[in-house]
Amino acid sequence: MSDDRLIVALDVPHAVAGLELAERLGDAVNFYKIGLGMLTGGGLALANELKQEKGKRIFLDMKLFDIGATVEAAVRGLAKFDLDFLTVHGDPHVVRAAREGAAGSQTRILAVTILTSLDRADLDAALIQKGELAELVLTRAVRAFEAGADGVIASPQEAAAIRAMPEAEGKLIVTPGVRPAGAALGDQKRVATPARAIADGADHIVVGRPVRQAPDPRAAAEAILSELKN
């Protein structure tokens, strides 16, 4: 049986490849992430097919960022696809606009704190204010919750601290940057194992390459599910 705590990232070039991977995973996986990289490759069509025809849950990872009116309009259109999760950047004006756009739908708005591929040197290069990265993540999470976010995207290394905040009560924590023990890190810099991420307070973990690039993707997913169960 699948466990919705595991979200598998369908970071493949087009919808056909995404559907083929979902079919290989079968009933082992019930929750999929479709990201920006597949937007021009039929990502929305795949989201609709997996949701409506296959009964899967869908996390659309668009990381929207723009002026409020544009974000609101974009979210209103995307919410018609009956999505489960949709990401926006965690700036308060973006989160508030996304909440307006999602009103009346079941789509839950998740705010990105700081990307898991970034470290302090990356923030310096982007002229982001000084301070410990973990503290900046916590501050952005609080502001996103106050703006109405249903949850946040943060690395597993910050999950425990976010979960301990009173503002996080009843909110979702979704953690990318999750790698089974021994797996290559790829471009991720702030990582943890699946079991550690869940133990530290994550509601869902997002795993892509360790499943997608495995010789047997279903067996790789089942190994992660077994780790979560045990």
Contacts in CASP RR format, 6 or more apart in sequence:
PFRMAT RR
TARGET T0000
AUTHOR 0000-0000-0000
METHOD contacts of the structure
MODEL  1
MSDDRLIVALDVPHAVAGLELAERLGDAVNFYKIGLGMLTGGGLALANEL
KQEKGKRIFLDMKLFDIGATVEAAVRGLAKFDLDFLTVHGDPHVVRAARE
GAAGSQTRILAVTILTSLDRADLDAALIQKGELAELVLTRAVRAFEAGAD
GVIASPQEAAAIRAMPEAEGKLIVTPGVRPAGAALGDQKRVATPARAIAD
GADHIVVGRPVRQAPDPRAAAEAILSELKN
1 27 0 8 1.000
2 27 0 8 1.000
2 28 0 8 1.000
2 29 0 8 1.000
2 30 0 8 1.000
2 31 0 8 1.000
2 225 0 8 1.000
3 30 0 8 1.000
3 225 0 8 1.000
3 228 0 8 1.000
3 229 0 8 1.000
4 30 0 8 1.000
4 31 0 8 1.000
4 57 0 8 1.000
4 204 0 8 1.000
5 198 0 8 1.000
5 202 0 8 1.000
5 203 0 8 1.000
5 204 0 8 1.000
5 205 0 8 1.000
5 228 0 8 1.000
6 29 0 8 1.000
6 31 0 8 1.000
6 194 0 8 1.000
6 204 0 8 1.000
6 205 0 8 1.000
6 207 0 8 1.000
6 221 0 8 1.000
6 224 0 8 1.000
6 225 0 8 1.000
6 228 0 8 1.000
7 31 0 8 1.000
7 32 0 8 1.000
7 33 0 8 1.000
7 59 0 8 1.000
7 174 0 8 1.000
7 204 0 8 1.000
7 205 0 8 1.000
7 206 0 8 1.000
7 207 0 8 1.000
8 21 0 8 1.000
8 25 0 8 1.000
8 29 0 8 1.000
8 31 0 8 1.000
8 32 0 8 1.000
8 33 0 8 1.000
8 206 0 8 1.000
8 207 0 8 1.000
8 208 0 8 1.000
8 211 0 8 1.000
8 212 0 8 1.000
8 221 0 8 1.000
9 32 0 8 1.000
9 33 0 8 1.000
9 35 0 8 1.000
9 61 0 8 1.000
9 176 0 8 1.000
9 206 0 8 1.000
9 207 0 8 1.000
9 208 0 8 1.000
9 212 0 8 1.000
10 18 0 8 1.000
10 21 0 8 1.000
10 22 0 8 1.000
10 32 0 8 1.000
10 33 0 8 1.000
10 34 0 8 1.000
10 35 0 8 1.000
10 38 0 8 1.000
10 46 0 8 1.000
10 212 0 8 1.000
11 33 0 8 1.000
11 35 0 8 1.000
11 37 0 8 1.000
11 38 0 8 1.000
11 208 0 8 1.000
11 209 0 8 1.000
11 212 0 8 1.000
12 18 0 8 1.000
12 21 0 8 1.000
12 38 0 8 1.000
12 212 0 8 1.000
13 38 0 8 1.000
13 41 0 8 1.000
14 38 0 8 1.000
14 41 0 8 1.000
14 42 0 8 1.000
14 43 0 8 1.000
15 38 0 8 1.000
15 41 0 8 1.000
15 42 0 8 1.000
15 43 0 8 1.000
15 45 0 8 1.000
15 46 0 8 1.000
15 49 0 8 1.000
18 38 0 8 1.000
18 46 0 8 1.000
19 46 0 8 1.000
19 49 0 8 1.000
19 50 0 8 1.000
21 212 0 8 1.000
21 217 0 8 1.000
22 29 0 8 1.000
22 32 0 8 1.000
22 50 0 8 1.000
22 54 0 8 1.000
22 56 0 8 1.000
24 217 0 8 1.000
24 218 0 8 1.000
25 211 0 8 1.000
25 217 0 8 1.000
25 218 0 8 1.000
25 221 0 8 1.000
26 218 0 8 1.000
28 218 0 8 1.000
28 221 0 8 1.000
28 222 0 8 1.000
28 225 0 8 1.000
29 56 0 8 1.000
29 221 0 8 1.000
30 55 0 8 1.000
30 56 0 8 1.000
30 57 0 8 1.000
31 56 0 8 1.000
31 57 0 8 1.000
31 58 0 8 1.000
31 59 0 8 1.000
31 84 0 8 1.000
31 204 0 8 1.000
32 50 0 8 1.000
32 56 0 8 1.000
32 57 0 8 1.000
32 58 0 8 1.000
32 59 0 8 1.000
33 58 0 8 1.000
33 59 0 8 1.000
33 60 0 8 1.000
33 61 0 8 1.000
33 206 0 8 1.000
34 43 0 8 1.000
34 44 0 8 1.000
34 46 0 8 1.000
34 47 0 8 1.000
34 58 0 8 1.000
34 59 0 8 1.000
34 60 0 8 1.000
34 61 0 8 1.000
35 43 0 8 1.000
35 60 0 8 1.000
35 61 0 8 1.000
35 62 0 8 1.000
36 61 0 8 1.000
36 62 0 8 1.000
36 63 0 8 1.000
38 46 0 8 1.000
39 62 0 8 1.000
44 60 0 8 1.000
44 78 0 8 1.000
44 81 0 8 1.000
47 58 0 8 1.000
47 60 0 8 1.000
47 81 0 8 1.000
47 83 0 8 1.000
48 81 0 8 1.000
50 56 0 8 1.000
50 58 0 8 1.000
51 57 0 8 1.000
51 58 0 8 1.000
51 81 0 8 1.000
51 82 0 8 1.000
51 83 0 8 1.000
52 82 0 8 1.000
57 84 0 8 1.000
58 81 0 8 1.000
58 83 0 8 1.000
58 84 0 8 1.000
58 85 0 8 1.000
59 83 0 8 1.000
59 84 0 8 1.000
59 85 0 8 1.000
59 86 0 8 1.000
59 87 0 8 1.000
59 110 0 8 1.000
59 174 0 8 1.000
59 204 0 8 1.000
59 206 0 8 1.000
60 78 0 8 1.000
60 81 0 8 1.000
60 83 0 8 1.000
60 85 0 8 1.000
60 86 0 8 1.000
60 87 0 8 1.000
61 87 0 8 1.000
62 74 0 8 1.000
62 78 0 8 1.000
62 86 0 8 1.000
62 87 0 8 1.000
62 88 0 8 1.000
63 87 0 8 1.000
63 88 0 8 1.000
63 89 0 8 1.000
63 112 0 8 1.000
64 71 0 8 1.000
64 74 0 8 1.000
64 75 0 8 1.000
64 86 0 8 1.000
64 87 0 8 1.000
64 88 0 8 1.000
64 89 0 8 1.000
64 94 0 8 1.000
64 98 0 8 1.000
65 71 0 8 1.000
65 88 0 8 1.000
65 89 0 8 1.000
65 91 0 8 1.000
65 94 0 8 1.000
66 74 0 8 1.000
66 94 0 8 1.000
67 93 0 8 1.000
68 93 0 8 1.000
68 94 0 8 1.000
68 96 0 8 1.000
68 97 0 8 1.000
69 97 0 8 1.000
70 97 0 8 1.000
71 88 0 8 1.000
71 94 0 8 1.000
71 97 0 8 1.000
71 98 0 8 1.000
71 101 0 8 1.000
72 97 0 8 1.000
72 98 0 8 1.000
72 100 0 8 1.000
72 101 0 8 1.000
73 101 0 8 1.000
75 86 0 8 1.000
75 88 0 8 1.000
75 97 0 8 1.000
75 98 0 8 1.000
75 100 0 8 1.000
75 101 0 8 1.000
75 102 0 8 1.000
75 107 0 8 1.000
75 109 0 8 1.000
76 101 0 8 1.000
76 102 0 8 1.000
77 101 0 8 1.000
78 86 0 8 1.000
78 107 0 8 1.000
79 86 0 8 1.000
79 101 0 8 1.000
79 102 0 8 1.000
79 104 0 8 1.000
79 105 0 8 1.000
79 107 0 8 1.000
80 105 0 8 1.000
82 105 0 8 1.000
82 106 0 8 1.000
82 107 0 8 1.000
83 107 0 8 1.000
84 106 0 8 1.000
84 107 0 8 1.000
84 108 0 8 1.000
85 107 0 8 1.000
85 108 0 8 1.000
85 110 0 8 1.000
85 172 0 8 1.000
85 174 0 8 1.000
86 98 0 8 1.000
86 102 0 8 1.000
86 107 0 8 1.000
86 108 0 8 1.000
86 109 0 8 1.000
86 110 0 8 1.000
87 109 0 8 1.000
87 110 0 8 1.000
87 111 0 8 1.000
87 112 0 8 1.000
87 153 0 8 1.000
88 94 0 8 1.000
88 95 0 8 1.000
88 98 0 8 1.000
88 109 0 8 1.000
88 110 0 8 1.000
88 111 0 8 1.000
88 112 0 8 1.000
89 111 0 8 1.000
89 112 0 8 1.000
90 111 0 8 1.000
90 112 0 8 1.000
90 113 0 8 1.000
90 140 0 8 1.000
90 143 0 8 1.000
90 144 0 8 1.000
90 147 0 8 1.000
90 149 0 8 1.000
90 152 0 8 1.000
92 143 0 8 1.000
92 144 0 8 1.000
92 146 0 8 1.000
92 147 0 8 1.000
93 147 0 8 1.000
94 111 0 8 1.000
95 109 0 8 1.000
95 111 0 8 1.000
95 144 0 8 1.000
95 147 0 8 1.000
95 148 0 8 1.000
95 149 0 8 1.000
96 147 0 8 1.000
96 148 0 8 1.000
98 109 0 8 1.000
99 109 0 8 1.000
99 147 0 8 1.000
99 148 0 8 1.000
99 149 0 8 1.000
102 108 0 8 1.000
102 109 0 8 1.000
108 150 0 8 1.000
108 151 0 8 1.000
108 172 0 8 1.000
109 148 0 8 1.000
109 149 0 8 1.000
109 150 0 8 1.000
109 151 0 8 1.000
110 149 0 8 1.000
110 150 0 8 1.000
110 151 0 8 1.000
110 152 0 8 1.000
110 153 0 8 1.000
110 172 0 8 1.000
110 174 0 8 1.000
111 140 0 8 1.000
111 141 0 8 1.000
111 144 0 8 1.000
111 147 0 8 1.000
111 149 0 8 1.000
111 151 0 8 1.000
111 152 0 8 1.000
111 153 0 8 1.000
112 152 0 8 1.000
112 153 0 8 1.000
113 136 0 8 1.000
113 137 0 8 1.000
113 140 0 8 1.000
113 141 0 8 1.000
113 144 0 8 1.000
113 152 0 8 1.000
113 153 0 8 1.000
113 154 0 8 1.000
113 158 0 8 1.000
114 123 0 8 1.000
114 133 0 8 1.000
114 136 0 8 1.000
114 137 0 8 1.000
114 140 0 8 1.000
114 154 0 8 1.000
114 155 0 8 1.000
116 154 0 8 1.000
116 155 0 8 1.000
116 175 0 8 1.000
116 176 0 8 1.000
116 177 0 8 1.000
116 188 0 8 1.000
116 189 0 8 1.000
116 190 0 8 1.000
116 191 0 8 1.000
117 187 0 8 1.000
117 188 0 8 1.000
117 189 0 8 1.000
118 133 0 8 1.000
118 189 0 8 1.000
119 133 0 8 1.000
119 189 0 8 1.000
119 190 0 8 1.000
120 131 0 8 1.000
120 132 0 8 1.000
120 133 0 8 1.000
123 133 0 8 1.000
123 136 0 8 1.000
128 136 0 8 1.000
129 136 0 8 1.000
133 190 0 8 1.000
134 157 0 8 1.000
134 158 0 8 1.000
134 161 0 8 1.000
137 154 0 8 1.000
137 155 0 8 1.000
137 158 0 8 1.000
137 161 0 8 1.000
137 162 0 8 1.000
138 158 0 8 1.000
138 161 0 8 1.000
138 162 0 8 1.000
138 165 0 8 1.000
140 152 0 8 1.000
141 152 0 8 1.000
141 154 0 8 1.000
141 158 0 8 1.000
141 162 0 8 1.000
141 165 0 8 1.000
141 167 0 8 1.000
141 168 0 8 1.000
142 165 0 8 1.000
142 167 0 8 1.000
144 151 0 8 1.000
144 152 0 8 1.000
145 151 0 8 1.000
145 152 0 8 1.000
145 167 0 8 1.000
145 168 0 8 1.000
145 171 0 8 1.000
146 167 0 8 1.000
149 171 0 8 1.000
150 171 0 8 1.000
150 172 0 8 1.000
151 171 0 8 1.000
151 172 0 8 1.000
151 173 0 8 1.000
151 174 0 8 1.000
152 162 0 8 1.000
152 171 0 8 1.000
152 172 0 8 1.000
152 173 0 8 1.000
152 174 0 8 1.000
153 174 0 8 1.000
153 175 0 8 1.000
153 176 0 8 1.000
154 162 0 8 1.000
154 173 0 8 1.000
154 174 0 8 1.000
154 175 0 8 1.000
155 175 0 8 1.000
155 176 0 8 1.000
155 177 0 8 1.000
155 190 0 8 1.000
155 191 0 8 1.000
155 192 0 8 1.000
156 175 0 8 1.000
156 177 0 8 1.000
156 178 0 8 1.000
156 190 0 8 1.000
156 191 0 8 1.000
156 192 0 8 1.000
156 196 0 8 1.000
156 197 0 8 1.000
156 200 0 8 1.000
156 202 0 8 1.000
156 205 0 8 1.000
157 190 0 8 1.000
157 191 0 8 1.000
157 192 0 8 1.000
158 190 0 8 1.000
159 173 0 8 1.000
159 175 0 8 1.000
159 192 0 8 1.000
159 197 0 8 1.000
159 200 0 8 1.000
159 201 0 8 1.000
159 202 0 8 1.000
160 200 0 8 1.000
160 201 0 8 1.000
162 168 0 8 1.000
162 173 0 8 1.000
162 201 0 8 1.000
163 173 0 8 1.000
163 200 0 8 1.000
163 201 0 8 1.000
172 203 0 8 1.000
172 204 0 8 1.000
173 201 0 8 1.000
173 202 0 8 1.000
173 203 0 8 1.000
173 204 0 8 1.000
174 202 0 8 1.000
174 203 0 8 1.000
174 204 0 8 1.000
174 205 0 8 1.000
174 206 0 8 1.000
175 192 0 8 1.000
175 197 0 8 1.000
175 202 0 8 1.000
175 204 0 8 1.000
175 205 0 8 1.000
175 206 0 8 1.000
176 188 0 8 1.000
176 205 0 8 1.000
176 206 0 8 1.000
177 188 0 8 1.000
177 190 0 8 1.000
177 191 0 8 1.000
177 192 0 8 1.000
177 206 0 8 1.000
178 191 0 8 1.000
178 192 0 8 1.000
178 193 0 8 1.000
178 194 0 8 1.000
178 197 0 8 1.000
178 205 0 8 1.000
178 206 0 8 1.000
178 207 0 8 1.000
179 185 0 8 1.000
179 188 0 8 1.000
179 191 0 8 1.000
179 192 0 8 1.000
179 193 0 8 1.000
179 207 0 8 1.000
179 210 0 8 1.000
180 193 0 8 1.000
180 194 0 8 1.000
180 207 0 8 1.000
180 210 0 8 1.000
180 220 0 8 1.000
180 223 0 8 1.000
180 224 0 8 1.000
180 227 0 8 1.000
181 193 0 8 1.000
183 209 0 8 1.000
183 210 0 8 1.000
184 209 0 8 1.000
185 191 0 8 1.000
186 209 0 8 1.000
192 200 0 8 1.000
193 227 0 8 1.000
194 205 0 8 1.000
194 207 0 8 1.000
194 224 0 8 1.000
194 227 0 8 1.000
194 228 0 8 1.000
195 227 0 8 1.000
195 228 0 8 1.000
195 230 0 8 1.000
197 205 0 8 1.000
198 205 0 8 1.000
198 228 0 8 1.000
205 224 0 8 1.000
205 228 0 8 1.000
207 221 0 8 1.000
207 224 0 8 1.000
210 220 0 8 1.000
210 224 0 8 1.000
211 217 0 8 1.000
211 220 0 8 1.000
211 221 0 8 1.000
211 224 0 8 1.000
214 220 0 8 1.000
END
